[in-house]
Amino acid sequence: MNILGPDALAFGVDDVGACRDCLTAFGLNPVDVDEAGGFFEALDGTGVLVRGRDDPRLPGPLETATMLRQTVYGVADQATVDAIGDELSRDRQVARSDDGSVETKDDLGFALKFQVTQRRKLEMDGEKINAPGSPPQRGPNTIGVWQDMPAKPRTLSHVVCFVPDIATAEAFYVNRLGFKVTDRLLNAGPFLRPAGSSRRRRRAGSRPSFSSGRCSAALSSPLASTGLIPALRLSRVLQSHVWLSSPRLSSRPPSRLRSCTSSPASRSGAR
């Protein structure tokens, strides 16, 4: 299956306005956004769809407090979309849309959509750094990062989902969709990469069984990034993180975004 990586993540949230303010402040471009929500786009066309939790256009919620409603995967061509639909329709309901996309759920109930990718090819340099043993990339008095440098996330990076059964979730993405396990974190879970990508795209991990399910969008900005790696993480609770990359440095996601995508009940869980 020539899956390239996530094109979008759809969330049903409590406060559309707070999410809009946070996502645009971070540097995502609002596309067709109004009081009901809309799409927030990175430079390559991937991004985050935010709507109110009761918006009928969204797939239904999971039984946990997570606000993730759907993961949208971009694939290389329509033939791959059709092949995925044919494969998954052998044992589950698959909806085929007029635009050629297909929608279904994985073995643990996460809503999935597959479409011909909306990603745009980026031609951008990474952060120029000087390192011992390497030719200089940045001249004297050339600033690489500055305080007021605009944040412009380049791409939707990876998805981290916490699930009640790691083995079942891993088997679905590996055996049915052709993902490859690239790494494993002991007592946490595997990183998985789709066939159409040279980088790992999904990450699986574990959480204590007492954790409360929740969903948050984490926006990360490493200095030398051409795009963090889209990945899925699977654990003891259903939870998801979104990672976006940009040329600015940040070690934690903005607190406002964590708040607007997590319900009070979900925030009480161990992290």
QUICORKA-V325968 format. One record per residue. N is the residue number from 1. RES is the residue in three letters. PHI is phi in radians with two decimals (999 if undefined). BURIAL is # if it has 9 or more other C-alpha atoms within 8 Angstrom, else .. Layout:
BEGIN
N_RES_PHI_BURIAL, N_RES_PHI_BURIAL
END
This chain:
BEGIN
1_MET_999_#, 2_ASN_-1.49_#, 3_ILE_-1.48_#, 4_LEU_-1.59_#, 5_GLY_2.59_#, 6_PRO_-1.24_#, 7_ASP_-1.51_#, 8_ALA_-2.82_#, 9_LEU_-2.21_#, 10_ALA_-1.87_#, 11_PHE_-2.16_#, 12_GLY_-1.89_#, 13_VAL_-2.08_#, 14_ASP_-1.38_#, 15_ASP_-2.31_., 16_VAL_-1.09_#, 17_GLY_-1.09_., 18_ALA_-1.13_#, 19_CYS_-1.15_#, 20_ARG_-1.03_#, 21_ASP_-1.09_., 22_CYS_-1.21_#, 23_LEU_-1.16_#, 24_THR_-1.26_#, 25_ALA_-1.11_., 26_PHE_-1.26_#, 27_GLY_2.13_#, 28_LEU_-1.30_#, 29_ASN_-1.59_., 30_PRO_-1.26_#, 31_VAL_-2.18_., 32_ASP_0.91_., 33_VAL_-1.70_#, 34_ASP_-2.39_., 35_GLU_-1.14_., 36_ALA_-1.55_., 37_GLY_2.01_#, 38_GLY_2.73_#, 39_PHE_-1.80_#, 40_PHE_-2.08_#, 41_GLU_-1.89_#, 42_ALA_-1.42_#, 43_LEU_-1.10_#, 44_ASP_-1.65_#, 45_GLY_1.65_#, 46_THR_-1.41_#, 47_GLY_2.96_#, 48_VAL_-2.21_#, 49_LEU_-1.74_#, 50_VAL_-2.13_#, 51_ARG_-2.44_#, 52_GLY_-1.09_#, 53_ARG_-1.07_#, 54_ASP_-1.74_., 55_ASP_-1.16_., 56_PRO_-1.19_., 57_ARG_-1.33_., 58_LEU_-1.54_#, 59_PRO_-1.06_., 60_GLY_-1.13_., 61_PRO_-1.35_#, 62_LEU_-1.28_#, 63_GLU_-1.33_., 64_THR_-1.58_#, 65_ALA_-1.45_#, 66_THR_-1.03_#, 67_MET_-1.79_#, 68_LEU_-1.18_#, 69_ARG_-1.90_#, 70_GLN_-2.86_#, 71_THR_-1.84_#, 72_VAL_-1.83_#, 73_TYR_-1.75_#, 74_GLY_-1.60_#, 75_VAL_-2.15_#, 76_ALA_-1.24_#, 77_ASP_-2.78_., 78_GLN_-1.15_#, 79_ALA_-1.06_., 80_THR_-1.22_#, 81_VAL_-1.00_#, 82_ASP_-1.11_#, 83_ALA_-1.15_#, 84_ILE_-1.11_#, 85_GLY_-1.05_#, 86_ASP_-1.14_., 87_GLU_-1.13_., 88_LEU_-1.33_#, 89_SER_-1.25_#, 90_ARG_-1.17_., 91_ASP_-2.48_., 92_ARG_-2.78_., 93_GLN_-1.31_., 94_VAL_-2.23_#, 95_ALA_-1.76_., 96_ARG_-1.90_#, 97_SER_-1.69_., 98_ASP_-1.10_., 99_ASP_-1.42_., 100_GLY_1.67_#, 101_SER_-1.33_#, 102_VAL_-2.22_#, 103_GLU_-2.25_#, 104_THR_-2.84_#, 105_LYS_-2.29_#, 106_ASP_-1.43_#, 107_ASP_-1.23_., 108_LEU_-2.00_., 109_GLY_1.69_., 110_PHE_-1.24_#, 111_ALA_-1.31_#, 112_LEU_-2.19_#, 113_LYS_-2.39_#, 114_PHE_-2.15_#, 115_GLN_-2.57_#, 116_VAL_-1.07_#, 117_THR_-0.99_#, 118_GLN_-1.72_., 119_ARG_-1.10_#, 120_ARG_-1.80_., 121_LYS_-1.23_., 122_LEU_-1.78_., 123_GLU_-2.09_., 124_MET_-2.37_., 125_ASP_-1.31_., 126_GLY_-1.39_., 127_GLU_-1.11_#, 128_LYS_-1.49_#, 129_ILE_-2.29_., 130_ASN_-1.89_#, 131_ALA_-2.42_., 132_PRO_-0.98_., 133_GLY_1.54_., 134_SER_-2.04_., 135_PRO_-1.06_., 136_PRO_-1.02_., 137_GLN_-1.89_., 138_ARG_-2.22_#, 139_GLY_-1.30_., 140_PRO_-1.02_., 141_ASN_1.12_., 142_THR_-1.70_., 143_ILE_-1.44_., 144_GLY_-1.51_., 145_VAL_-2.44_., 146_TRP_-2.31_., 147_GLN_-1.01_., 148_ASP_-1.72_., 149_MET_-1.07_., 150_PRO_-1.17_., 151_ALA_-1.51_#, 152_LYS_-2.32_#, 153_PRO_-0.95_#, 154_ARG_-1.54_#, 155_THR_-2.77_#, 156_LEU_-1.19_#, 157_SER_-1.64_#, 158_HIS_-2.37_#, 159_VAL_-1.89_#, 160_VAL_-2.12_#, 161_CYS_-2.03_#, 162_PHE_-1.80_#, 163_VAL_-2.28_#, 164_PRO_-1.35_#, 165_ASP_-2.53_#, 166_ILE_-1.10_#, 167_ALA_-1.08_., 168_THR_-1.15_#, 169_ALA_-1.13_#, 170_GLU_-1.07_#, 171_ALA_-1.07_#, 172_PHE_-1.10_#, 173_TYR_-1.26_#, 174_VAL_-1.38_#, 175_ASN_-1.43_., 176_ARG_-1.75_#, 177_LEU_-2.02_#, 178_GLY_1.39_#, 179_PHE_-1.18_#, 180_LYS_-2.02_#, 181_VAL_-1.39_#, 182_THR_-1.80_#, 183_ASP_-2.64_., 184_ARG_-2.36_#, 185_LEU_-1.70_., 186_LEU_-1.04_., 187_ASN_1.08_., 188_ALA_-2.28_#, 189_GLY_2.55_#, 190_PRO_-1.62_#, 191_PHE_-1.72_#, 192_LEU_-2.16_#, 193_ARG_-2.15_#, 194_PRO_-1.30_#, 195_ALA_-1.10_#, 196_GLY_-1.49_#, 197_SER_-2.13_#, 198_SER_-1.56_., 199_ARG_-2.16_., 200_ARG_-1.21_#, 201_ARG_-2.12_#, 202_ARG_-2.22_#, 203_ARG_-2.25_#, 204_ALA_-2.05_#, 205_GLY_-2.66_#, 206_SER_-2.05_#, 207_ARG_-2.41_#, 208_PRO_-0.99_., 209_SER_-1.15_., 210_PHE_-1.50_., 211_SER_-1.11_#, 212_SER_-1.55_#, 213_GLY_-1.07_#, 214_ARG_-2.74_#, 215_CYS_-2.34_#, 216_SER_-2.46_#, 217_ALA_-1.89_#, 218_ALA_-1.78_#, 219_LEU_-1.84_#, 220_SER_-1.98_#, 221_SER_-2.36_#, 222_PRO_-1.17_#, 223_LEU_-1.12_#, 224_ALA_-1.91_., 225_SER_-1.91_#, 226_THR_-1.85_#, 227_GLY_2.40_#, 228_LEU_-1.17_#, 229_ILE_-1.66_#, 230_PRO_-1.09_#, 231_ALA_-2.62_#, 232_LEU_-2.06_#, 233_ARG_-2.09_#, 234_LEU_-2.11_#, 235_SER_-2.64_#, 236_ARG_-1.33_#, 237_VAL_-2.34_#, 238_LEU_-1.52_#, 239_GLN_-2.69_#, 240_SER_-2.56_#, 241_HIS_-2.12_#, 242_VAL_-2.00_#, 243_TRP_-2.08_#, 244_LEU_-2.11_#, 245_SER_-2.05_#, 246_SER_-2.68_#, 247_PRO_-1.35_#, 248_ARG_-1.80_#, 249_LEU_-1.68_., 250_SER_-2.65_., 251_SER_-1.68_., 252_ARG_-2.43_., 253_PRO_-1.20_#, 254_PRO_-1.05_., 255_SER_-1.11_., 256_ARG_-1.13_#, 257_LEU_-1.25_#, 258_ARG_-1.05_#, 259_SER_-1.22_., 260_CYS_-1.38_#, 261_THR_-1.93_#, 262_SER_-2.23_#, 263_SER_-1.38_#, 264_PRO_-0.97_., 265_ALA_-1.12_., 266_SER_-1.23_#, 267_ARG_-1.27_#, 268_SER_-1.42_., 269_GLY_-1.30_#, 270_ALA_-1.17_., 271_ARG_-2.10_.
END
